[in-house]
Amino acid sequence: MRAAEMIKLTLDDINWGNGVIRVRGTKSRRDRDLPLARDVGRALLAYLKRERPSSPHRAIFLEAVPPWRPFADSSSISRIVRRAMTRADISSARGAAHLLRHAAATNMLRQGASFKGIADVLGHQSLQSTAIYAKLDLPALSRIAMPWPGERT
C-alpha cells in the first residue's frame, strides 16, 4: 500500500467480517480491495483498541499529538518509517515508506506470486511498473521463468 493510500484509510474501509481492506483514492483513481492478513488484522485491532486516540475523525491513522487529526500528507508516513528504520539501523537511499512496497513485492515474488497478483496488490495497472520492483530479485525471476518453447525441463 502506498503511503498516500494509508493516510486515506478510514474505519469504514475495513470489512472485518470478510477480512478485506478497501483502498480508496489510489494513484490510478480506482478503488481496490486487498485481503486483510490475520496478523495485520490483529495488529490493526490492537492499535485501534489501545493506541489510537479518541477522535471524531474516521481516519484510521492520526497524528501523534493533539489535536488528533488525520495526517496532512504522505510525508508523515515516510518520516515515521524512516525513524523506525534508523532505530533498526537500516539505511536506504530511497524513500523509506516506498522501500516497504519494494520489499513486499520482492517477498511476494519469492513466495511464487504471479506478476499479475503482485500488480493487483500494489495497485499497478501495468505489469511494466511491477517489473521494476521484481527485477530486484533475479534468482526468483529465474525460478519462475518459462522454459524456451521446445526445450526440455
NORBELRA-V539085 format. One record per backbone hydrogen bond with DSSP energy under -0.5 kcal/mol. CO is the residue of the C=O (numbers start at 0). NH is the residue of the N-H. If there is no record, write none. Layout:
((CO:NH) (CO:NH))
This chain:
((1:5) (2:6) (4:7) (4:8) (5:8) (8:59) (9:12) (10:13) (12:14) (12:21) (13:15) (14:18) (14:19) (18:35) (19:14) (20:22) (20:33) (21:23) (22:31) (25:28) (31:22) (33:20) (34:36) (36:40) (37:41) (38:42) (39:43) (40:44) (41:45) (42:46) (43:47) (44:48) (45:49) (45:50) (46:50) (46:51) (57:10) (59:61) (60:70) (66:68) (68:62) (72:75) (73:76) (73:77) (74:78) (75:79) (76:80) (77:81) (78:82) (79:83) (80:84) (81:85) (82:86) (83:87) (84:89) (85:88) (94:98) (95:99) (96:99) (96:100) (97:101) (98:102) (99:103) (100:104) (101:105) (102:106) (103:107) (104:108) (105:109) (106:110) (107:112) (108:111) (113:117) (114:118) (115:119) (116:120) (117:121) (118:122) (118:123) (125:128) (125:129) (126:130) (127:131) (128:132) (129:132) (129:133) (130:134) (132:135) (133:136) (136:140) (137:141) (138:142) (139:143) (140:144) (147:150))
